[in-house]
Amino acid sequence: MSKLLNEQEVRKLIPIGHSKYYELIGSGALRSVTIGRRRFVTEQAVIDYIAQLDQAA
């Protein structure tokens, strides 16, 4: 099972800023889930995003 990561944890794994984080979520490039009023990204979503970047390079 994948761990749910908050914004700070994701930004430690992917070197992006606050605005870019929400831009990626808004565009669907970085999948997220909402629980209550909080938004989380799964570890698998981070892995998939990095793999997508690698394929595009």
MODELLER restraints for C-alpha pairs under 7 A, 6 or more apart:
rsr = mdl.restraints
at = mdl.atoms
rsr.add(forms.Gaussian(group=physical.xy_distance, feature=features.Distance(at['CA:2:A'], at['CA:42:A']), mean=5.86, stdev=0.5))
rsr.add(forms.Gaussian(group=physical.xy_distance, feature=features.Distance(at['CA:2:A'], at['CA:43:A']), mean=5.57, stdev=0.5))
rsr.add(forms.Gaussian(group=physical.xy_distance, feature=features.Distance(at['CA:2:A'], at['CA:44:A']), mean=6.30, stdev=0.5))
rsr.add(forms.Gaussian(group=physical.xy_distance, feature=features.Distance(at['CA:3:A'], at['CA:42:A']), mean=5.70, stdev=0.5))
rsr.add(forms.Gaussian(group=physical.xy_distance, feature=features.Distance(at['CA:3:A'], at['CA:43:A']), mean=5.71, stdev=0.5))
rsr.add(forms.Gaussian(group=physical.xy_distance, feature=features.Distance(at['CA:4:A'], at['CA:40:A']), mean=5.76, stdev=0.5))
rsr.add(forms.Gaussian(group=physical.xy_distance, feature=features.Distance(at['CA:4:A'], at['CA:41:A']), mean=5.69, stdev=0.5))
rsr.add(forms.Gaussian(group=physical.xy_distance, feature=features.Distance(at['CA:4:A'], at['CA:42:A']), mean=4.61, stdev=0.5))
rsr.add(forms.Gaussian(group=physical.xy_distance, feature=features.Distance(at['CA:4:A'], at['CA:43:A']), mean=6.55, stdev=0.5))
rsr.add(forms.Gaussian(group=physical.xy_distance, feature=features.Distance(at['CA:5:A'], at['CA:40:A']), mean=5.41, stdev=0.5))
rsr.add(forms.Gaussian(group=physical.xy_distance, feature=features.Distance(at['CA:5:A'], at['CA:41:A']), mean=5.18, stdev=0.5))
rsr.add(forms.Gaussian(group=physical.xy_distance, feature=features.Distance(at['CA:5:A'], at['CA:42:A']), mean=5.82, stdev=0.5))
rsr.add(forms.Gaussian(group=physical.xy_distance, feature=features.Distance(at['CA:5:A'], at['CA:43:A']), mean=6.77, stdev=0.5))
rsr.add(forms.Gaussian(group=physical.xy_distance, feature=features.Distance(at['CA:6:A'], at['CA:39:A']), mean=6.98, stdev=0.5))
rsr.add(forms.Gaussian(group=physical.xy_distance, feature=features.Distance(at['CA:6:A'], at['CA:40:A']), mean=5.05, stdev=0.5))
rsr.add(forms.Gaussian(group=physical.xy_distance, feature=features.Distance(at['CA:6:A'], at['CA:41:A']), mean=6.53, stdev=0.5))
rsr.add(forms.Gaussian(group=physical.xy_distance, feature=features.Distance(at['CA:24:A'], at['CA:30:A']), mean=5.31, stdev=0.5))
rsr.add(forms.Gaussian(group=physical.xy_distance, feature=features.Distance(at['CA:25:A'], at['CA:31:A']), mean=6.08, stdev=0.5))
rsr.add(forms.Gaussian(group=physical.xy_distance, feature=features.Distance(at['CA:25:A'], at['CA:32:A']), mean=6.56, stdev=0.5))
rsr.add(forms.Gaussian(group=physical.xy_distance, feature=features.Distance(at['CA:29:A'], at['CA:49:A']), mean=6.89, stdev=0.5))
rsr.add(forms.Gaussian(group=physical.xy_distance, feature=features.Distance(at['CA:30:A'], at['CA:45:A']), mean=6.29, stdev=0.5))
rsr.add(forms.Gaussian(group=physical.xy_distance, feature=features.Distance(at['CA:30:A'], at['CA:46:A']), mean=7.00, stdev=0.5))
rsr.add(forms.Gaussian(group=physical.xy_distance, feature=features.Distance(at['CA:30:A'], at['CA:49:A']), mean=6.16, stdev=0.5))
rsr.add(forms.Gaussian(group=physical.xy_distance, feature=features.Distance(at['CA:31:A'], at['CA:41:A']), mean=6.37, stdev=0.5))
rsr.add(forms.Gaussian(group=physical.xy_distance, feature=features.Distance(at['CA:31:A'], at['CA:45:A']), mean=5.71, stdev=0.5))
rsr.add(forms.Gaussian(group=physical.xy_distance, feature=features.Distance(at['CA:32:A'], at['CA:39:A']), mean=6.62, stdev=0.5))
rsr.add(forms.Gaussian(group=physical.xy_distance, feature=features.Distance(at['CA:32:A'], at['CA:40:A']), mean=5.51, stdev=0.5))
rsr.add(forms.Gaussian(group=physical.xy_distance, feature=features.Distance(at['CA:32:A'], at['CA:41:A']), mean=4.45, stdev=0.5))
rsr.add(forms.Gaussian(group=physical.xy_distance, feature=features.Distance(at['CA:32:A'], at['CA:42:A']), mean=6.88, stdev=0.5))
rsr.add(forms.Gaussian(group=physical.xy_distance, feature=features.Distance(at['CA:33:A'], at['CA:39:A']), mean=5.71, stdev=0.5))
rsr.add(forms.Gaussian(group=physical.xy_distance, feature=features.Distance(at['CA:33:A'], at['CA:40:A']), mean=5.33, stdev=0.5))
rsr.add(forms.Gaussian(group=physical.xy_distance, feature=features.Distance(at['CA:33:A'], at['CA:41:A']), mean=6.28, stdev=0.5))
rsr.add(forms.Gaussian(group=physical.xy_distance, feature=features.Distance(at['CA:34:A'], at['CA:40:A']), mean=6.20, stdev=0.5))
